Each structure stands twice: as structure tokens, then as C-alpha cells.
Amino acid sequence: MPKKIVIVCFGFEAQHLRSQPWHMAHGLATQLSEDNHHVTLITDVNDVPSTRYEIKKVSSILQKKVHLLN
């Protein structure tokens, strides 16, 4: 039975596809998609590659919070 799968990958730009860890995330998403799963990759950049699976762009995946102790 096909599943819905989400992969979160910071900096998933088209120019990074042949470098790790982006190459691994792309390979995993591609294979899962070819196995008829619904794959969505979430990233925080605008220059994403054209893929067989869905890519969602968000402005920031995590926010850095600094707490000051007095």
C-alpha cells in the first residue's frame, strides 16, 4: 500500500544534487516515488531541482532562539 512520506532536507538546491547529504536525500525520495509512494521533500531554499517527487519550499525550517540568563 502506498504511503505518504515527508523528507526534510536543509539547503536542497539544484547545484548540490551530486554532493552529500543532498544526493542521498534525492536518491531516497526518487526510489520511494518510483515505488509508488507519495513523497514530499521540504527544504528552505528557492533554487530547487526539477524532480519526479513534490518539493515544498519554506522560508525557514527551524528558528534559532537565544535565551539569555540573568
SULQUIJO-V617648 format. One line per field, one symbol per residue. ss: DSSP state (A for helix, B for strand, O for the rest). Layout:
BEGIN
ss = ???
END
This chain:
BEGIN
ss = OOOBBBBBOOOOOAAAOOOOOAAAAAAAAAAAAAOOOBBBBBBOOOOOOOOOOBBBBOOOOOOOOOOOOO
END
